């Protein structure tokens, strides 16, 4: 891709933007930057440009900055043809958003102090990802997030010609 520099934002849809903002700002520490909307069209623009029912209304979208990674673009829609449930990781389109933290145990304690559901206890990776610990957690609307930390690096890095991008070392 000519001129590619990296991921600028990650977009996702939530059932309640105010609830999502409280979670993103008060729990995860994001900063709200701006909002737009509503968007409602009488033509086929929504289907043509966004792949949704043409009478769907995008109530609002809000942009957030979260640390040193991609921005978050968070939507609330009124889908004219209904909405599907949150996909599981095993479903096509299943996803999660991983957040790098310097101290996994402190971050897990912070989530739990805010009543956030963590999915099990932190796991230590093996193989090429050895040196990494991680745990999934759920946003109030059910979306899966992950905390990940590997302050000493991952095993693959010792022999790799190319390293994965790392928020603590963005120039590498």
Beta strands, then each sheet from edge to edge (+ up, - down):
strand 1: 9-13
strand 2: 31-36
strand 3: 57-65
strand 4: 71-78
strand 5: 97-100
strand 6: 118-124
strand 7: 133-138
strand 8: 144-149
sheet 1: 1+ 4+ 3- 2+
sheet 2: 5+ 8+ 7- 6+
end
